Amino acid sequence: MSQSVDRALDVLDAVAASPGPVTAKALARSLQCGLSTVYEILGTLTARGHLVRTAGGYTLGYRVPALHQAFSRQMQLDDAVHALLLKARREAGADTYFSTYRNGDIAVLAANAAEPSTGGFSVGRDLDGHATAHGKVLLSALPRAARMRYLTGTGMRAITPRTITSPDRLDAELRRVRREGVAVEVEECAPGVACVAVPVPALPGGRAAGGGMTAVSAALPLEDFRRGRRQLTETLRHVAAEAAKLAARRR
């Protein structure tokens, strides 16, 4: 049963990653799975609305937007959060993101970014929190044991020559983040790109906005970062404060 579920999710992920319709034969080749098995999975996913069969192959179905809406509701991501990210992007001239740490995972929950995004960032799990500005903000708030569990589970791969891959060096960096209330990464995730992140303030009583630790961040070309770092940081702090107010009003 578990293997069948894994295969179905692999098919769904492969269709989602494709730039256009993808055929059953192409899926079977890429997933190294029997064609008959792929057809069976495609039939089930299509019947449930997760996929649609077109003349050119399979694409995501009409059930997917409903799942995204449910996800946004559970993560307390309403239109106001997206409006804040849009406002920050307009003021800062940078791609903006809203991220969280929950149950051992770091994830980008919402974005207002160009296509393709600066540095290749996207909504979804972040397995490279050691190298991202929002990841550093979120990791800096964790007890060391929880932080090490995350880093052990994801690894600390060297994405670029500037990526921090030493736990001791990262600890020193995170102490600075806690002290200054802002995280910065310069070309640790992508050449020519810098990112800035700040935490969303906790709600009264010490509770975290959104039910988990959260952060707002921005990614921009390195030259733009050098010219406008201070203003960008202030813009993000304002957005973080507004996000905390939104969360407080939902309580």
KATAWO-V35313 format. One record per pair of residues at least 24 apart in sequence whose C-alpha atoms are under 10 Angstrom apart, sorted by sequence separation. I is the first residue (numbers start at 1). J is the second residue. If there is no record, write none. Layout:
[[I & J] [I & J]]
//
This chain:
[[7 & 31] [88 & 112] [89 & 113] [94 & 118] [95 & 119] [97 & 121] [99 & 123] [101 & 125] [105 & 129] [127 & 151] [130 & 154] [147 & 171] [162 & 186] [163 & 187] [164 & 188] [194 & 218] [195 & 219] [196 & 220] [215 & 239] [216 & 240] [75 & 100] [85 & 110] [86 & 111] [87 & 112] [89 & 114] [96 & 121] [97 & 122] [98 & 123] [99 & 124] [100 & 125] [101 & 126] [129 & 154] [130 & 155] [131 & 156] [162 & 187] [163 & 188] [194 & 219] [195 & 220] [215 & 240] [7 & 33] [85 & 111] [86 & 112] [95 & 121] [97 & 123] [99 & 125] [100 & 126] [108 & 134] [127 & 153] [128 & 154] [129 & 155] [130 & 156] [131 & 157] [161 & 187] [162 & 188] [163 & 189] [193 & 219] [194 & 220] [195 & 221] [214 & 240] [11 & 38] [85 & 112] [86 & 113] [99 & 126] [107 & 134] [108 & 135] [127 & 154] [128 & 155] [129 & 156] [130 & 157] [131 & 158] [144 & 171] [160 & 187] [161 & 188] [162 & 189] [163 & 190] [193 & 220] [194 & 221] [195 & 222] [216 & 243] [82 & 110] [84 & 112] [85 & 113] [106 & 134] [107 & 135] [126 & 154] [127 & 155] [128 & 156] [130 & 158] [131 & 159] [159 & 187] [160 & 188] [161 & 189] [162 & 190] [192 & 220] [193 & 221] [194 & 222] [215 & 243] [8 & 37] [12 & 41] [81 & 110] [82 & 111] [83 & 112] [106 & 135] [127 & 156] [128 & 157] [131 & 160] [159 & 188] [160 & 189] [161 & 190] [162 & 191] [192 & 221] [193 & 222] [194 & 223] [196 & 225] [214 & 243] [7 & 37] [8 & 38] [11 & 41] [12 & 42] [23 & 53] [81 & 111] [82 & 112] [127 & 157] [128 & 158] [140 & 170] [158 & 188] [159 & 189] [160 & 190] [161 & 191] [191 & 221] [192 & 222] [193 & 223] [194 & 224] [195 & 225] [214 & 244] [7 & 38] [11 & 42] [21 & 52] [22 & 53] [23 & 54] [26 & 57] [27 & 58] [128 & 159] [131 & 162] [132 & 163] [139 & 170] [140 & 171] [158 & 189] [159 & 190] [160 & 191] [190 & 221] [191 & 222] [192 & 223] [193 & 224] [194 & 225] [209 & 240] [8 & 40] [9 & 41] [21 & 53] [22 & 54] [23 & 55] [25 & 57] [77 & 109] [106 & 138] [131 & 163] [139 & 171] [159 & 191] [193 & 225] [194 & 226] [4 & 37] [8 & 41] [12 & 45] [21 & 54] [23 & 56] [24 & 57] [76 & 109] [77 & 110] [101 & 134] [106 & 139] [130 & 163] [131 & 164] [140 & 173] [141 & 174] [182 & 215] [184 & 217] [186 & 219] [196 & 229] [210 & 243] [7 & 41] [8 & 42] [11 & 45] [21 & 55] [22 & 56] [23 & 57] [24 & 58] [75 & 109] [100 & 134] [101 & 135] [130 & 164] [131 & 165] [136 & 170] [140 & 174] [141 & 175] [183 & 217] [184 & 218] [185 & 219] [187 & 221] [195 & 229] [209 & 243] [210 & 244] [16 & 51] [21 & 56] [22 & 57] [23 & 58] [99 & 134] [100 & 135] [128 & 163] [130 & 165] [136 & 171] [139 & 174] [140 & 175] [182 & 217] [184 & 219] [186 & 221] [187 & 222] [194 & 229] [197 & 232] [198 & 233] [209 & 244] [5 & 41] [8 & 44] [9 & 45] [15 & 51] [20 & 56] [21 & 57] [22 & 58] [23 & 59] [98 & 134] [99 & 135] [101 & 137] [102 & 138] [130 & 166] [138 & 174] [140 & 176] [141 & 177] [186 & 222] [196 & 232] [197 & 233] [198 & 234] [200 & 236] [201 & 237] [208 & 244] [209 & 245] [210 & 246] [211 & 247] [4 & 41] [8 & 45] [20 & 57] [21 & 58] [22 & 59] [72 & 109] [97 & 134] [100 & 137] [101 & 138] [130 & 167] [136 & 173] [137 & 174] [140 & 177] [141 & 178] [195 & 232] [196 & 233] [199 & 236] [200 & 237] [209 & 246] [210 & 247] [12 & 50] [20 & 58] [21 & 59] [71 & 109] [72 & 110] [99 & 137] [100 & 138] [101 & 139] [136 & 174] [139 & 177] [140 & 178] [198 & 236] [199 & 237] [200 & 238] [209 & 247] [210 & 248] [12 & 51] [20 & 59] [21 & 60] [99 & 138] [131 & 170] [136 & 175] [138 & 177] [139 & 178] [140 & 179] [186 & 225] [197 & 236] [198 & 237] [200 & 239] [201 & 240] [202 & 241] [208 & 247] [209 & 248] [11 & 51] [18 & 58] [19 & 59] [20 & 60] [101 & 141] [130 & 170] [137 & 177] [138 & 178] [196 & 236] [197 & 237] [198 & 238] [200 & 240] [201 & 241] [204 & 244] [208 & 248] [210 & 250] [18 & 59] [101 & 142] [136 & 177] [137 & 178] [140 & 181] [198 & 239] [199 & 240] [200 & 241] [201 & 242] [203 & 244] [207 & 248] [209 & 250] [210 & 251] [15 & 57] [16 & 58] [17 & 59] [18 & 60] [104 & 146] [136 & 178] [198 & 240] [199 & 241] [200 & 242] [201 & 243] [202 & 244] [203 & 245] [209 & 251] [15 & 58] [16 & 59] [17 & 60] [103 & 146] [104 & 147] [130 & 173] [140 & 183] [197 & 240] [198 & 241] [200 & 243] [201 & 244] [202 & 245] [15 & 59] [16 & 60] [106 & 150] [130 & 174] [133 & 177] [137 & 181] [200 & 244] [201 & 245] [203 & 247] [204 & 248] [14 & 59] [15 & 60] [16 & 61] [104 & 149] [105 & 150] [137 & 182] [138 & 183] [184 & 229] [199 & 244] [200 & 245] [202 & 247] [203 & 248] [12 & 58] [104 & 150] [136 & 182] [137 & 183] [202 & 248] [12 & 59] [13 & 60] [103 & 150] [104 & 151] [136 & 183] [137 & 184] [200 & 247] [12 & 60] [105 & 153] [134 & 182] [135 & 183] [136 & 184] [203 & 251] [104 & 153] [105 & 154] [133 & 182] [134 & 183] [136 & 185] [184 & 233] [133 & 183] [134 & 184] [183 & 233] [132 & 183] [133 & 184] [134 & 185] [182 & 233] [132 & 184] [133 & 185] [131 & 184] [132 & 185] [133 & 186] [131 & 185] [132 & 186] [182 & 236] [130 & 185] [131 & 186] [132 & 187] [133 & 188] [182 & 237] [131 & 187] [132 & 188] [133 & 189] [181 & 237] [131 & 188] [132 & 189] [130 & 188] [131 & 189] [132 & 190] [141 & 199] [130 & 189] [131 & 190] [137 & 196] [138 & 197] [140 & 199] [129 & 189] [136 & 196] [137 & 197] [138 & 198] [128 & 189] [133 & 194] [134 & 195] [136 & 197] [137 & 198] [138 & 199] [132 & 194] [133 & 195] [134 & 196] [135 & 197] [136 & 198] [137 & 199] [138 & 200] [132 & 195] [133 & 196] [134 & 197] [136 & 199] [137 & 200] [131 & 195] [132 & 196] [133 & 197] [134 & 198] [132 & 197] [133 & 198] [134 & 199] [119 & 187] [121 & 189] [120 & 189] [121 & 190] [119 & 189] [120 & 190] [119 & 190] [142 & 213] [118 & 190] [119 & 191] [141 & 213] [119 & 192] [120 & 193] [118 & 192] [119 & 193] [138 & 212] [139 & 213] [118 & 193] [119 & 194] [138 & 213] [118 & 194] [119 & 195] [137 & 213] [138 & 214] [118 & 195] [137 & 214] [138 & 215] [137 & 215] [135 & 214] [136 & 215] [137 & 216] [134 & 214] [135 & 215] [137 & 217] [134 & 215] [133 & 215] [134 & 216] [135 & 217] [133 & 216] [134 & 217] [133 & 217] [134 & 218] [132 & 217] [133 & 218] [133 & 219] [132 & 219] [99 & 197] [121 & 219] [96 & 195] [98 & 197] [100 & 199] [120 & 219] [95 & 195] [96 & 196] [97 & 197] [99 & 199] [100 & 200] [118 & 218] [119 & 219] [94 & 195] [96 & 197] [98 & 199] [99 & 200] [118 & 219] [119 & 220] [98 & 200] [117 & 219] [118 & 220] [119 & 221] [117 & 220] [118 & 221] [109 & 214] [111 & 216] [113 & 218] [108 & 214] [110 & 216] [111 & 217] [112 & 218] [113 & 219] [106 & 213] [107 & 214] [108 & 215] [111 & 218] [106 & 214] [108 & 216] [100 & 209] [102 & 211] [103 & 212] [108 & 217] [100 & 210] [101 & 211] [102 & 212] [100 & 211] [101 & 212] [102 & 213] [100 & 212] [101 & 213] [102 & 214] [99 & 212] [100 & 213] [101 & 214] [99 & 213] [100 & 214] [101 & 215] [99 & 214] [100 & 215] [98 & 214] [99 & 215] [100 & 216] [98 & 215] [99 & 216] [97 & 215] [98 & 216] [99 & 217] [97 & 216] [98 & 217] [96 & 216] [97 & 217] [98 & 218] [96 & 217] [97 & 218] [95 & 217] [96 & 218] [97 & 219] [94 & 217] [95 & 218] [96 & 219] [94 & 218] [95 & 219] [96 & 220] [93 & 218] [94 & 219] [95 & 220] [92 & 218] [93 & 219] [94 & 220] [95 & 221] [92 & 219] [93 & 220] [94 & 221] [88 & 216] [92 & 220] [88 & 217] [89 & 218] [88 & 218] [89 & 219] [94 & 224] [85 & 216] [93 & 224] [94 & 225] [84 & 216] [85 & 217] [92 & 224] [76 & 209] [77 & 210] [85 & 218] [92 & 225] [76 & 210] [75 & 210] [76 & 211] [93 & 228] [74 & 210] [75 & 211] [92 & 228] [74 & 211] [75 & 212] [92 & 229] [94 & 232] [92 & 231] [93 & 232] [97 & 236] [91 & 231] [92 & 232] [96 & 236] [91 & 232] [92 & 233] [92 & 234] [98 & 240] [89 & 232] [92 & 235] [88 & 232] [91 & 235] [92 & 236] [91 & 236] [98 & 243] [89 & 235] [88 & 235] [89 & 236] [87 & 235] [88 & 236] [88 & 238] [85 & 236] [88 & 239] [84 & 236] [87 & 239] [84 & 238] [85 & 239] [84 & 239] [85 & 240] [84 & 240] [81 & 239] [84 & 242] [85 & 243] [81 & 240] [84 & 243] [81 & 242] [80 & 242] [81 & 243] [80 & 243] [81 & 246] [80 & 246] [81 & 247] [78 & 246] [76 & 246] [77 & 247] [76 & 247] [76 & 250]]
//
